[in-house]
Amino acid sequence: MARQITQRELRNESGKIMRALDRGESFVVTRNGVPVGELRPLRRQRPHFVATEVLIEAFRGAPRIDFKRFREDIDRFVDQDPTPRA
């Protein structure tokens, strides 16, 4: 259940409210006693980690990178001029 907070509470206690959001709490923001918005935590995707051994095996048959050719491709297709654009 979302806890109601006033617009003033949101302004004055934003740090406290953000920490509560991190803990999974939700809020309904009111102005003059009328609900005007809802704050709720985003559902975050957990990062997917792949074991080193699995990754090495997946790339075992990949062709080797020719770094000289790779650098030439980068230079040909990517503008690396540091001069500011007008």
Backbone as XML, in Angstrom:
<?xml version="1.0"?>
<chain id="A" units="angstrom">
  <residue number="1" name="MET">
    <atom name="N" x="0.846" y="-1.181" z="0.000"/>
    <atom name="CA" x="0.000" y="0.000" z="0.000"/>
    <atom name="C" x="0.890" y="1.243" z="0.000"/>
  </residue>
  <residue number="2" name="ALA">
    <atom name="N" x="0.602" y="2.167" z="-0.855"/>
    <atom name="CA" x="1.396" y="3.389" z="-0.966"/>
    <atom name="C" x="1.056" y="4.349" z="0.173"/>
  </residue>
  <residue number="3" name="ARG">
    <atom name="N" x="2.099" y="4.945" z="0.709"/>
    <atom name="CA" x="1.921" y="5.928" z="1.775"/>
    <atom name="C" x="1.689" y="7.297" z="1.148"/>
  </residue>
  <residue number="4" name="GLN">
    <atom name="N" x="0.779" y="8.067" z="1.709"/>
    <atom name="CA" x="0.512" y="9.412" z="1.193"/>
    <atom name="C" x="1.496" y="10.399" z="1.796"/>
  </residue>
  <residue number="5" name="ILE">
    <atom name="N" x="2.045" y="11.257" z="0.935"/>
    <atom name="CA" x="2.913" y="12.336" z="1.381"/>
    <atom name="C" x="2.465" y="13.613" z="0.684"/>
  </residue>
  <residue number="6" name="THR">
    <atom name="N" x="2.711" y="14.723" z="1.332"/>
    <atom name="CA" x="2.331" y="16.003" z="0.732"/>
    <atom name="C" x="3.434" y="16.483" z="-0.207"/>
  </residue>
  <residue number="7" name="GLN">
    <atom name="N" x="3.065" y="17.433" z="-1.031"/>
    <atom name="CA" x="4.026" y="18.049" z="-1.934"/>
    <atom name="C" x="5.181" y="18.640" z="-1.112"/>
  </residue>
  <residue number="8" name="ARG">
    <atom name="N" x="4.869" y="19.234" z="-0.003"/>
    <atom name="CA" x="5.888" y="19.838" z="0.868"/>
    <atom name="C" x="6.832" y="18.773" z="1.416"/>
  </residue>
  <residue number="9" name="GLU">
    <atom name="N" x="6.279" y="17.629" z="1.853"/>
    <atom name="CA" x="7.132" y="16.536" z="2.335"/>
    <atom name="C" x="8.078" y="16.067" z="1.234"/>
  </residue>
  <residue number="10" name="LEU">
    <atom name="N" x="7.560" y="15.943" z="0.028"/>
    <atom name="CA" x="8.384" y="15.522" z="-1.095"/>
    <atom name="C" x="9.543" y="16.494" z="-1.297"/>
  </residue>
  <residue number="11" name="ARG">
    <atom name="N" x="9.249" y="17.777" z="-1.239"/>
    <atom name="CA" x="10.279" y="18.791" z="-1.438"/>
    <atom name="C" x="11.289" y="18.793" z="-0.291"/>
  </residue>
  <residue number="12" name="ASN">
    <atom name="N" x="10.813" y="18.759" z="0.929"/>
    <atom name="CA" x="11.695" y="18.914" z="2.091"/>
    <atom name="C" x="12.414" y="17.633" z="2.499"/>
  </residue>
  <residue number="13" name="GLU">
    <atom name="N" x="11.862" y="16.494" z="2.156"/>
    <atom name="CA" x="12.445" y="15.220" z="2.600"/>
    <atom name="C" x="12.763" y="14.312" z="1.425"/>
  </residue>
  <residue number="14" name="SER">
    <atom name="N" x="13.194" y="14.906" z="0.314"/>
    <atom name="CA" x="13.415" y="14.111" z="-0.902"/>
    <atom name="C" x="14.460" y="13.014" z="-0.696"/>
  </residue>
  <residue number="15" name="GLY">
    <atom name="N" x="15.529" y="13.304" z="0.042"/>
    <atom name="CA" x="16.555" y="12.285" z="0.275"/>
    <atom name="C" x="16.001" y="11.086" z="1.024"/>
  </residue>
  <residue number="16" name="LYS">
    <atom name="N" x="15.237" y="11.351" z="2.054"/>
    <atom name="CA" x="14.608" y="10.290" z="2.858"/>
    <atom name="C" x="13.639" y="9.478" z="1.988"/>
  </residue>
  <residue number="17" name="ILE">
    <atom name="N" x="12.890" y="10.169" z="1.155"/>
    <atom name="CA" x="11.921" y="9.496" z="0.284"/>
    <atom name="C" x="12.638" y="8.642" z="-0.759"/>
  </residue>
  <residue number="18" name="MET">
    <atom name="N" x="13.752" y="9.150" z="-1.305"/>
    <atom name="CA" x="14.508" y="8.364" z="-2.289"/>
    <atom name="C" x="15.061" y="7.092" z="-1.662"/>
  </residue>
  <residue number="19" name="ARG">
    <atom name="N" x="15.549" y="7.181" z="-0.428"/>
    <atom name="CA" x="16.044" y="5.982" z="0.251"/>
    <atom name="C" x="14.914" y="4.982" z="0.476"/>
  </residue>
  <residue number="20" name="ALA">
    <atom name="N" x="13.715" y="5.492" z="0.795"/>
    <atom name="CA" x="12.553" y="4.607" z="0.974"/>
    <atom name="C" x="12.190" y="3.939" z="-0.350"/>
  </residue>
  <residue number="21" name="LEU">
    <atom name="N" x="12.292" y="4.675" z="-1.448"/>
    <atom name="CA" x="12.053" y="4.075" z="-2.767"/>
    <atom name="C" x="13.050" y="2.954" z="-3.031"/>
  </residue>
  <residue number="22" name="ASP">
    <atom name="N" x="14.316" y="3.181" z="-2.666"/>
    <atom name="CA" x="15.334" y="2.136" z="-2.819"/>
    <atom name="C" x="14.973" y="0.880" z="-2.038"/>
  </residue>
  <residue number="23" name="ARG">
    <atom name="N" x="14.280" y="1.063" z="-0.929"/>
    <atom name="CA" x="13.854" y="-0.084" z="-0.113"/>
    <atom name="C" x="12.566" y="-0.722" z="-0.633"/>
  </residue>
  <residue number="24" name="GLY">
    <atom name="N" x="11.977" y="-0.136" z="-1.690"/>
    <atom name="CA" x="10.784" y="-0.722" z="-2.274"/>
    <atom name="C" x="9.473" y="-0.074" z="-1.875"/>
  </residue>
  <residue number="25" name="GLU">
    <atom name="N" x="9.526" y="1.008" z="-1.110"/>
    <atom name="CA" x="8.298" y="1.683" z="-0.690"/>
    <atom name="C" x="7.719" y="2.526" z="-1.824"/>
  </residue>
  <residue number="26" name="SER">
    <atom name="N" x="6.415" y="2.717" z="-1.806"/>
    <atom name="CA" x="5.708" y="3.536" z="-2.797"/>
    <atom name="C" x="5.001" y="4.680" z="-2.095"/>
  </residue>
  <residue number="27" name="PHE">
    <atom name="N" x="4.747" y="5.764" z="-2.847"/>
    <atom name="CA" x="4.129" y="6.953" z="-2.284"/>
    <atom name="C" x="3.094" y="7.518" z="-3.238"/>
  </residue>
  <residue number="28" name="VAL">
    <atom name="N" x="2.056" y="8.118" z="-2.662"/>
    <atom name="CA" x="1.106" y="8.928" z="-3.414"/>
    <atom name="C" x="1.325" y="10.357" z="-2.938"/>
  </residue>
  <residue number="29" name="VAL">
    <atom name="N" x="1.607" y="11.249" z="-3.883"/>
    <atom name="CA" x="1.868" y="12.648" z="-3.550"/>
    <atom name="C" x="0.551" y="13.421" z="-3.652"/>
  </residue>
  <residue number="30" name="THR">
    <atom name="N" x="0.282" y="14.226" z="-2.615"/>
    <atom name="CA" x="-0.953" y="15.021" z="-2.597"/>
    <atom name="C" x="-0.622" y="16.515" z="-2.604"/>
  </residue>
  <residue number="31" name="ARG">
    <atom name="N" x="-1.540" y="17.277" z="-3.162"/>
    <atom name="CA" x="-1.475" y="18.741" z="-3.116"/>
    <atom name="C" x="-2.831" y="19.201" z="-2.606"/>
  </residue>
  <residue number="32" name="ASN">
    <atom name="N" x="-2.810" y="19.917" z="-1.511"/>
    <atom name="CA" x="-4.064" y="20.367" z="-0.874"/>
    <atom name="C" x="-5.007" y="19.193" z="-0.610"/>
  </residue>
  <residue number="33" name="GLY">
    <atom name="N" x="-4.425" y="18.062" z="-0.226"/>
    <atom name="CA" x="-5.223" y="16.891" z="0.114"/>
    <atom name="C" x="-5.705" y="16.067" z="-1.057"/>
  </residue>
  <residue number="34" name="VAL">
    <atom name="N" x="-5.389" y="16.489" z="-2.290"/>
    <atom name="CA" x="-5.837" y="15.782" z="-3.492"/>
    <atom name="C" x="-4.651" y="15.025" z="-4.096"/>
  </residue>
  <residue number="35" name="PRO">
    <atom name="N" x="-4.786" y="13.719" z="-4.315"/>
    <atom name="CA" x="-3.690" y="12.973" z="-4.931"/>
    <atom name="C" x="-3.378" y="13.505" z="-6.333"/>
  </residue>
  <residue number="36" name="VAL">
    <atom name="N" x="-2.075" y="13.745" z="-6.589"/>
    <atom name="CA" x="-1.668" y="14.277" z="-7.888"/>
    <atom name="C" x="-0.617" y="13.402" z="-8.591"/>
  </residue>
  <residue number="37" name="GLY">
    <atom name="N" x="-0.040" y="12.474" z="-7.876"/>
    <atom name="CA" x="0.974" y="11.637" z="-8.511"/>
    <atom name="C" x="1.353" y="10.463" z="-7.644"/>
  </residue>
  <residue number="38" name="GLU">
    <atom name="N" x="2.095" y="9.569" z="-8.257"/>
    <atom name="CA" x="2.528" y="8.369" z="-7.555"/>
    <atom name="C" x="4.024" y="8.187" z="-7.771"/>
  </residue>
  <residue number="39" name="LEU">
    <atom name="N" x="4.731" y="7.856" z="-6.717"/>
    <atom name="CA" x="6.149" y="7.503" z="-6.790"/>
    <atom name="C" x="6.269" y="6.039" z="-6.408"/>
  </residue>
  <residue number="40" name="ARG">
    <atom name="N" x="6.893" y="5.290" z="-7.259"/>
    <atom name="CA" x="7.092" y="3.874" z="-6.943"/>
    <atom name="C" x="8.433" y="3.441" z="-7.500"/>
  </residue>
  <residue number="41" name="PRO">
    <atom name="N" x="9.063" y="2.466" z="-6.879"/>
    <atom name="CA" x="10.366" y="2.022" z="-7.366"/>
    <atom name="C" x="10.241" y="1.327" z="-8.716"/>
  </residue>
  <residue number="42" name="LEU">
    <atom name="N" x="11.256" y="1.479" z="-9.536"/>
    <atom name="CA" x="11.303" y="0.754" z="-10.805"/>
    <atom name="C" x="11.714" y="-0.677" z="-10.545"/>
  </residue>
  <residue number="43" name="ARG">
    <atom name="N" x="11.162" y="-1.564" z="-11.332"/>
    <atom name="CA" x="11.616" y="-2.954" z="-11.245"/>
    <atom name="C" x="12.908" y="-3.034" z="-12.024"/>
  </residue>
  <residue number="44" name="ARG">
    <atom name="N" x="13.940" y="-3.416" z="-11.367"/>
    <atom name="CA" x="15.250" y="-3.481" z="-12.006"/>
    <atom name="C" x="15.562" y="-4.907" z="-12.404"/>
  </residue>
  <residue number="45" name="GLN">
    <atom name="N" x="16.106" y="-5.032" z="-13.603"/>
    <atom name="CA" x="16.552" y="-6.341" z="-14.058"/>
    <atom name="C" x="17.887" y="-6.642" z="-13.386"/>
  </residue>
  <residue number="46" name="ARG">
    <atom name="N" x="18.022" y="-7.814" z="-12.889"/>
    <atom name="CA" x="19.310" y="-8.214" z="-12.332"/>
    <atom name="C" x="20.274" y="-8.427" z="-13.482"/>
  </residue>
  <residue number="47" name="PRO">
    <atom name="N" x="21.514" y="-8.011" z="-13.297"/>
    <atom name="CA" x="22.479" y="-8.238" z="-14.381"/>
    <atom name="C" x="22.698" y="-9.734" z="-14.581"/>
  </residue>
  <residue number="48" name="HIS">
    <atom name="N" x="22.873" y="-10.096" z="-15.824"/>
    <atom name="CA" x="23.125" y="-11.497" z="-16.145"/>
    <atom name="C" x="24.625" y="-11.695" z="-16.298"/>
  </residue>
  <residue number="49" name="PHE">
    <atom name="N" x="25.186" y="-12.519" z="-15.454"/>
    <atom name="CA" x="26.604" y="-12.789" z="-15.513"/>
    <atom name="C" x="26.825" y="-14.137" z="-16.173"/>
  </residue>
  <residue number="50" name="VAL">
    <atom name="N" x="27.838" y="-14.169" z="-16.991"/>
    <atom name="CA" x="28.197" y="-15.404" z="-17.676"/>
    <atom name="C" x="29.548" y="-15.830" z="-17.140"/>
  </residue>
  <residue number="51" name="ALA">
    <atom name="N" x="29.656" y="-17.079" z="-16.779"/>
    <atom name="CA" x="30.925" y="-17.598" z="-16.270"/>
    <atom name="C" x="32.006" y="-17.467" z="-17.338"/>
  </residue>
  <residue number="52" name="THR">
    <atom name="N" x="33.215" y="-17.174" z="-16.904"/>
    <atom name="CA" x="34.339" y="-16.987" z="-17.824"/>
    <atom name="C" x="34.513" y="-18.193" z="-18.733"/>
  </residue>
  <residue number="53" name="GLU">
    <atom name="N" x="34.398" y="-19.375" z="-18.164"/>
    <atom name="CA" x="34.597" y="-20.598" z="-18.948"/>
    <atom name="C" x="33.569" y="-20.709" z="-20.071"/>
  </residue>
  <residue number="54" name="VAL">
    <atom name="N" x="32.341" y="-20.327" z="-19.781"/>
    <atom name="CA" x="31.275" y="-20.389" z="-20.787"/>
    <atom name="C" x="31.561" y="-19.399" z="-21.908"/>
  </residue>
  <residue number="55" name="LEU">
    <atom name="N" x="31.997" y="-18.208" z="-21.544"/>
    <atom name="CA" x="32.320" y="-17.186" z="-22.535"/>
    <atom name="C" x="33.493" y="-17.609" z="-23.413"/>
  </residue>
  <residue number="56" name="ILE">
    <atom name="N" x="34.517" y="-18.141" z="-22.804"/>
    <atom name="CA" x="35.683" y="-18.613" z="-23.575"/>
    <atom name="C" x="35.256" y="-19.691" z="-24.556"/>
  </residue>
  <residue number="57" name="GLU">
    <atom name="N" x="34.445" y="-20.607" z="-24.112"/>
    <atom name="CA" x="33.979" y="-21.684" z="-24.993"/>
    <atom name="C" x="33.128" y="-21.146" z="-26.138"/>
  </residue>
  <residue number="58" name="ALA">
    <atom name="N" x="32.296" y="-20.143" z="-25.854"/>
    <atom name="CA" x="31.424" y="-19.569" z="-26.884"/>
    <atom name="C" x="32.235" y="-18.903" z="-27.991"/>
  </residue>
  <residue number="59" name="PHE">
    <atom name="N" x="33.367" y="-18.317" z="-27.642"/>
    <atom name="CA" x="34.180" y="-17.607" z="-28.633"/>
    <atom name="C" x="35.367" y="-18.429" z="-29.138"/>
  </residue>
  <residue number="60" name="ARG">
    <atom name="N" x="35.454" y="-19.677" z="-28.719"/>
    <atom name="CA" x="36.592" y="-20.517" z="-29.099"/>
    <atom name="C" x="36.767" y="-20.597" z="-30.621"/>
  </residue>
  <residue number="61" name="GLY">
    <atom name="N" x="35.702" y="-20.704" z="-31.367"/>
    <atom name="CA" x="35.788" y="-20.853" z="-32.821"/>
    <atom name="C" x="35.754" y="-19.529" z="-33.580"/>
  </residue>
  <residue number="62" name="ALA">
    <atom name="N" x="35.702" y="-18.410" z="-32.869"/>
    <atom name="CA" x="35.638" y="-17.107" z="-33.537"/>
    <atom name="C" x="36.970" y="-16.791" z="-34.208"/>
  </residue>
  <residue number="63" name="PRO">
    <atom name="N" x="36.912" y="-16.091" z="-35.339"/>
    <atom name="CA" x="38.162" y="-15.745" z="-36.010"/>
    <atom name="C" x="38.967" y="-14.733" z="-35.192"/>
  </residue>
  <residue number="64" name="ARG">
    <atom name="N" x="40.261" y="-14.767" z="-35.364"/>
    <atom name="CA" x="41.126" y="-13.815" z="-34.674"/>
    <atom name="C" x="40.943" y="-12.431" z="-35.294"/>
  </residue>
  <residue number="65" name="ILE">
    <atom name="N" x="41.127" y="-11.409" z="-34.488"/>
    <atom name="CA" x="40.996" y="-10.033" z="-34.968"/>
    <atom name="C" x="42.348" y="-9.555" z="-35.480"/>
  </residue>
  <residue number="66" name="ASP">
    <atom name="N" x="42.339" y="-9.043" z="-36.702"/>
    <atom name="CA" x="43.531" y="-8.408" z="-37.265"/>
    <atom name="C" x="43.468" y="-6.950" z="-36.825"/>
  </residue>
  <residue number="67" name="PHE">
    <atom name="N" x="44.254" y="-6.590" z="-35.813"/>
    <atom name="CA" x="44.140" y="-5.271" z="-35.206"/>
    <atom name="C" x="44.519" y="-4.143" z="-36.162"/>
  </residue>
  <residue number="68" name="LYS">
    <atom name="N" x="45.456" y="-4.382" z="-37.067"/>
    <atom name="CA" x="45.812" y="-3.349" z="-38.042"/>
    <atom name="C" x="44.618" y="-3.063" z="-38.951"/>
  </residue>
  <residue number="69" name="ARG">
    <atom name="N" x="43.969" y="-4.109" z="-39.425"/>
    <atom name="CA" x="42.790" y="-3.934" z="-40.290"/>
    <atom name="C" x="41.638" y="-3.295" z="-39.514"/>
  </residue>
  <residue number="70" name="PHE">
    <atom name="N" x="41.468" y="-3.726" z="-38.270"/>
    <atom name="CA" x="40.423" y="-3.154" z="-37.419"/>
    <atom name="C" x="40.639" y="-1.641" z="-37.254"/>
  </residue>
  <residue number="71" name="ARG">
    <atom name="N" x="41.892" y="-1.218" z="-36.979"/>
    <atom name="CA" x="42.208" y="0.198" z="-36.831"/>
    <atom name="C" x="41.934" y="0.953" z="-38.121"/>
  </residue>
  <residue number="72" name="GLU">
    <atom name="N" x="42.269" y="0.368" z="-39.260"/>
    <atom name="CA" x="42.002" y="1.003" z="-40.551"/>
    <atom name="C" x="40.505" y="1.184" z="-40.768"/>
  </residue>
  <residue number="73" name="ASP">
    <atom name="N" x="39.716" y="0.178" z="-40.395"/>
    <atom name="CA" x="38.256" y="0.281" z="-40.519"/>
    <atom name="C" x="37.718" y="1.400" z="-39.633"/>
  </residue>
  <residue number="74" name="ILE">
    <atom name="N" x="38.198" y="1.468" z="-38.412"/>
    <atom name="CA" x="37.757" y="2.530" z="-37.500"/>
    <atom name="C" x="38.093" y="3.893" z="-38.095"/>
  </residue>
  <residue number="75" name="ASP">
    <atom name="N" x="39.323" y="4.050" z="-38.561"/>
    <atom name="CA" x="39.745" y="5.337" z="-39.126"/>
    <atom name="C" x="38.933" y="5.712" z="-40.358"/>
  </residue>
  <residue number="76" name="ARG">
    <atom name="N" x="38.524" y="4.735" z="-41.123"/>
    <atom name="CA" x="37.777" y="4.996" z="-42.349"/>
    <atom name="C" x="36.331" y="5.407" z="-42.050"/>
  </residue>
  <residue number="77" name="PHE">
    <atom name="N" x="35.716" y="4.827" z="-41.029"/>
    <atom name="CA" x="34.290" y="5.029" z="-40.800"/>
    <atom name="C" x="33.933" y="5.970" z="-39.650"/>
  </residue>
  <residue number="78" name="VAL">
    <atom name="N" x="34.883" y="6.258" z="-38.780"/>
    <atom name="CA" x="34.574" y="7.081" z="-37.600"/>
    <atom name="C" x="35.365" y="8.373" z="-37.679"/>
  </residue>
  <residue number="79" name="ASP">
    <atom name="N" x="34.655" y="9.496" z="-37.585"/>
    <atom name="CA" x="35.291" y="10.804" z="-37.591"/>
    <atom name="C" x="35.892" y="11.052" z="-36.207"/>
  </residue>
  <residue number="80" name="GLN">
    <atom name="N" x="37.212" y="11.095" z="-36.139"/>
    <atom name="CA" x="37.877" y="11.281" z="-34.864"/>
    <atom name="C" x="38.568" y="12.641" z="-34.775"/>
  </residue>
  <residue number="81" name="ASP">
    <atom name="N" x="38.137" y="13.576" z="-35.595"/>
    <atom name="CA" x="38.702" y="14.925" z="-35.548"/>
    <atom name="C" x="38.213" y="15.628" z="-34.290"/>
  </residue>
  <residue number="82" name="PRO">
    <atom name="N" x="39.128" y="16.048" z="-33.410"/>
    <atom name="CA" x="38.722" y="16.681" z="-32.155"/>
    <atom name="C" x="38.299" y="18.141" z="-32.295"/>
  </residue>
  <residue number="83" name="THR">
    <atom name="N" x="38.386" y="18.696" z="-33.512"/>
    <atom name="CA" x="37.999" y="20.087" z="-33.721"/>
    <atom name="C" x="36.507" y="20.256" z="-33.471"/>
  </residue>
  <residue number="84" name="PRO">
    <atom name="N" x="36.113" y="21.238" z="-32.636"/>
    <atom name="CA" x="34.670" y="21.444" z="-32.375"/>
    <atom name="C" x="33.941" y="21.795" z="-33.668"/>
  </residue>
  <residue number="85" name="ARG">
    <atom name="N" x="32.734" y="21.271" z="-33.789"/>
    <atom name="CA" x="31.904" y="21.569" z="-34.960"/>
    <atom name="C" x="31.187" y="22.885" z="-34.772"/>
  </residue>
  <residue number="86" name="ALA">
    <atom name="N" x="30.989" y="23.584" z="-35.870"/>
    <atom name="CA" x="30.330" y="24.891" z="-35.790"/>
    <atom name="C" x="28.833" y="24.735" z="-35.691"/>
  </residue>
</chain>
